[in-house]
């Protein structure tokens, strides 16, 4: 929601912003504080449906370095494709932006 509002705020500045999911990447330090049992479970799920660090970074690098992104500024991406967001609400996006600005400026 913030990314879509941010894109609106930057529309006249020729700056593009996007959000994305890299997918489930078990071979990172994100799970370093998990118990041994949880790590085993996470690694098992990682073998079944996890991604490599390189595969997870692909969309990030593509969005950061490509001149032409097919889709909307402020869009949500996975595997170099924009996904339709099921919770688009321009009024709520603006309210959330305003709340964040209050916290940052207050």
Secondary structure, 3 states (H helix, E strand, C coil): CHHHHHHHHCHHHCCCCCEECCCCCCCCHHHCCCCHHHHHHHHHHHHHHCCCHHHHHHHHHHHHHCCCCCCCCCCEEECCEEECCCCCCHHHHHHHHHHHHHHHHC
